Amino acid sequence: MNSRDIVLFSAAAVLGAVSSAVAFTHFFNSREPKNSCSPQNDVVKKKPSRQNPFDPAKRNGYLSWDDYFMAIAFLSAERSKDPNRQVGACLVSEKGIILGIGYNGFPRGCSDDKLPWSKKSKSGDPLETKYPYVCHAEVNAILNRNHASAAGQRLYVTMFPCNECAKIIIQSGVSEVIYYVEKHLDNPDVAYVASHKLLSMAGIKVRRHQPQMNQILINFYEL
């Protein structure tokens, strides 16, 4: 390897390391509205300096419950192997206890490598796409929950549920759905129009999450 190759290799390695550091740990920053956030709480870049040990006041800048549970839904989405869309969900009790989490993926025991992840089939065969096989994040969160009472349960989900998920949400006893983004805003899909209708008829409260922070950065090396 000559000196020119060594220089190019070193530059590429440094660039790759910097890119990896910048790319990780996102929360809301690439998925939609940022104008709802207050300037003072716009981004949590790093932990603030430690408070005076004699100061009895609590610290500022801690996560709200809504941001906390939605962040867990976003983190769960990172477990999804779907190359096109990763969705996460977090089911919470009336008292704020996490009951179940989930992300979109294939059923237990069904290999991630033996079923297709594609959205479309070149031959037009729907069995060559992911849709007949994938379990949605909302369903997985509900099925993964413990046996606590369903009364007052809230479901945090990164994307508004489709009609099939809405049916399961209703039947499971969830009382509120908090979502971050809705698919097909300009040209609503029948599945999502039906979902709104079903949730409304069932008396389930639906609201869009309004983050107090645009971004949460997690540094495993900072304690």
C-alpha positions as semicolon CSV with decimal commas, in nm:
position;residue;x (nm);y (nm);z (nm)
1;M;0,000;0,000;0,000
2;N;0,162;0,334;-0,106
3;S;0,149;0,663;0,087
4;R;-0,145;0,794;-0,119
5;D;-0,352;0,484;-0,039
6;I;-0,270;0,517;0,330
7;V;-0,387;0,880;0,335
8;L;-0,713;0,795;0,157
9;F;-0,776;0,500;0,385
10;S;-0,715;0,710;0,698
11;A;-0,944;0,988;0,577
12;A;-1,221;0,738;0,501
13;A;-1,189;0,581;0,846
14;V;-1,214;0,918;1,022
15;L;-1,512;1,022;0,810
16;G;-1,688;0,692;0,884
17;A;-1,635;0,728;1,257
18;V;-1,769;1,083;1,259
19;S;-2,073;0,982;1,051
20;S;-2,155;0,695;1,287
21;A;-2,134;0,920;1,592
22;V;-2,365;1,179;1,438
23;A;-2,617;0,929;1,301
24;F;-2,716;0,745;1,621
25;T;-2,982;0,824;1,884
26;H;-3,260;1,022;1,723
27;F;-3,595;1,109;1,870
28;F;-3,849;1,305;1,663
29;N;-3,572;1,491;1,475
30;S;-3,631;1,331;1,133
31;R;-3,996;1,243;1,153
32;E;-4,197;1,566;1,153
33;P;-4,300;1,886;1,324
34;K;-4,041;2,071;1,520
35;N;-4,229;2,398;1,556
36;S;-4,428;2,280;1,857
37;C;-4,121;2,274;2,081
38;S;-4,031;2,558;2,312
39;P;-3,688;2,714;2,243
40;Q;-3,556;2,651;2,592
41;N;-3,629;2,278;2,573
42;D;-3,549;2,234;2,205
43;V;-3,267;1,981;2,235
44;V;-3,108;1,795;2,522
45;K;-2,750;1,776;2,398
46;K;-2,580;1,647;2,708
47;K;-2,628;1,613;3,080
48;P;-2,612;1,946;3,264
49;S;-2,333;2,003;3,510
50;R;-2,395;1,847;3,849
51;Q;-2,601;2,047;4,091
52;N;-2,465;2,192;4,414
53;P;-2,488;1,904;4,665
54;F;-2,641;2,145;4,921
55;D;-2,914;2,268;4,684
56;P;-3,248;2,102;4,780
57;A;-3,421;2,186;4,448
58;K;-3,493;1,923;4,182
59;R;-3,314;1,949;3,850
60;N;-3,462;2,107;3,538
61;G;-3,480;1,953;3,192
62;Y;-3,607;1,608;3,291
63;L;-3,837;1,416;3,055
64;S;-4,214;1,456;3,070
65;W;-4,410;1,132;3,101
66;D;-4,541;1,169;2,745
67;D;-4,193;1,217;2,601
68;Y;-4,063;0,929;2,813
69;F;-4,319;0,676;2,691
70;M;-4,302;0,795;2,330
71;A;-3,922;0,774;2,344
72;I;-3,955;0,410;2,450
73;A;-4,184;0,351;2,150
74;F;-3,921;0,510;1,923
75;L;-3,645;0,303;2,083
76;S;-3,852;-0,014;2,036
77;A;-3,889;0,072;1,667
78;E;-3,510;0,044;1,633
79;R;-3,547;-0,332;1,695
80;S;-3,750;-0,374;1,375
81;K;-3,578;-0,547;1,083
82;D;-3,813;-0,385;0,830
83;P;-3,587;-0,195;0,585
84;N;-3,863;0,045;0,479
85;R;-4,051;0,145;0,792
86;Q;-3,980;0,086;1,160
87;V;-4,272;0,130;1,401
88;G;-4,266;0,100;1,779
89;A;-4,534;0,096;2,049
90;C;-4,546;0,122;2,428
91;L;-4,848;0,019;2,636
92;V;-4,886;0,197;2,970
93;S;-5,120;0,147;3,265
94;E;-5,339;0,414;3,418
95;K;-5,074;0,459;3,687
96;G;-4,791;0,504;3,437
97;I;-4,648;0,151;3,456
98;I;-4,516;0,005;3,129
99;L;-4,714;-0,310;3,053
100;G;-4,581;-0,406;2,712
101;I;-4,367;-0,287;2,421
102;G;-4,356;-0,399;2,059
103;Y;-4,229;-0,329;1,709
104;N;-4,327;-0,445;1,361
105;G;-4,185;-0,783;1,267
106;F;-4,266;-1,143;1,187
107;P;-4,438;-1,374;1,440
108;R;-4,233;-1,568;1,694
109;G;-4,063;-1,870;1,542
110;C;-4,085;-1,731;1,188
111;S;-3,736;-1,662;1,057
112;D;-3,651;-1,303;0,961
113;D;-3,436;-1,449;0,683
114;K;-3,689;-1,685;0,527
115;L;-3,976;-1,442;0,470
116;P;-3,971;-1,139;0,236
117;W;-3,931;-0,781;0,359
118;S;-4,017;-0,621;0,023
119;K;-4,313;-0,384;-0,019
120;K;-4,380;-0,492;-0,379
121;S;-4,345;-0,808;-0,584
122;K;-4,195;-0,810;-0,933
123;S;-4,434;-1,087;-1,030
124;G;-4,735;-0,924;-0,864
125;D;-4,766;-1,204;-0,608
126;P;-4,862;-1,054;-0,268
127;L;-4,705;-1,355;-0,096
128;E;-4,369;-1,223;-0,211
129;T;-4,419;-0,908;0,001
130;K;-4,403;-0,855;0,377
131;Y;-4,770;-0,765;0,426
132;P;-4,924;-1,113;0,468
133;Y;-4,669;-1,199;0,737
134;V;-4,584;-0,894;0,948
135;C;-4,729;-0,832;1,296
136;H;-4,778;-0,462;1,367
137;A;-4,612;-0,291;1,662
138;E;-4,942;-0,210;1,836
139;V;-5,052;-0,573;1,826
140;N;-4,718;-0,694;1,960
141;A;-4,726;-0,444;2,248
142;I;-5,076;-0,559;2,347
143;L;-4,992;-0,929;2,314
144;N;-4,671;-0,881;2,513
145;R;-4,840;-0,711;2,806
146;N;-4,874;-0,866;3,149
147;H;-5,210;-0,956;3,298
148;A;-5,284;-0,619;3,457
149;S;-5,633;-0,474;3,433
150;A;-5,705;-0,314;3,097
151;A;-5,888;-0,017;3,251
152;G;-5,724;0,316;3,171
153;Q;-5,443;0,175;2,958
154;R;-5,273;0,412;2,712
155;L;-5,097;0,306;2,393
156;Y;-4,807;0,519;2,267
157;V;-4,724;0,445;1,904
158;T;-4,488;0,613;1,658
159;M;-4,741;0,587;1,375
160;F;-5,122;0,609;1,378
161;P;-5,272;0,256;1,379
162;C;-5,450;0,108;1,077
163;N;-5,804;-0,032;1,098
164;E;-5,693;-0,388;1,178
165;C;-5,486;-0,264;1,471
166;A;-5,772;-0,036;1,579
167;K;-5,998;-0,338;1,614
168;I;-5,750;-0,513;1,842
169;I;-5,691;-0,193;2,040
170;I;-6,064;-0,161;2,101
171;Q;-6,114;-0,526;2,189
172;S;-5,819;-0,522;2,432
173;G;-5,969;-0,244;2,643
174;V;-5,716;0,034;2,570
175;S;-5,875;0,370;2,655
176;E;-5,635;0,615;2,487
177;V;-5,406;0,616;2,182
178;I;-5,119;0,865;2,160
179;Y;-4,948;0,870;1,820
180;Y;-4,662;1,071;1,674
181;V;-4,719;1,074;1,298
182;E;-5,007;0,976;1,072
183;K;-4,960;0,803;0,738
184;H;-5,122;0,936;0,418
185;L;-5,217;1,280;0,550
186;D;-5,287;1,428;0,206
187;N;-5,459;1,125;0,053
188;P;-5,601;0,919;0,341
189;D;-5,603;0,544;0,299
190;V;-5,932;0,363;0,366
191;A;-5,760;0,164;0,643
192;Y;-5,678;0,483;0,835
193;V;-6,012;0,652;0,772
194;A;-6,181;0,339;0,907
195;S;-5,943;0,337;1,202
196;H;-6,041;0,691;1,302
197;K;-6,407;0,600;1,270
198;L;-6,378;0,284;1,478
199;L;-6,177;0,446;1,757
200;S;-6,418;0,738;1,771
201;M;-6,726;0,514;1,784
202;A;-6,569;0,306;2,061
203;G;-6,511;0,617;2,269
204;I;-6,132;0,581;2,271
205;K;-5,945;0,906;2,318
206;V;-5,697;0,979;2,039
207;R;-5,438;1,255;2,044
208;R;-5,122;1,346;1,860
209;H;-4,809;1,363;2,072
210;Q;-4,663;1,710;2,109
211;P;-4,298;1,665;2,213
212;Q;-4,144;1,904;2,459
213;M;-3,801;1,815;2,320
214;N;-3,695;1,765;1,960
215;Q;-3,419;1,522;2,036
216;I;-3,282;1,299;2,307
217;L;-2,918;1,196;2,283
218;I;-2,798;0,885;2,463
219;N;-2,429;0,860;2,538
220;F;-2,339;0,519;2,682
221;Y;-2,001;0,654;2,794
222;E;-2,131;0,950;2,994
223;L;-2,242;0,879;3,352
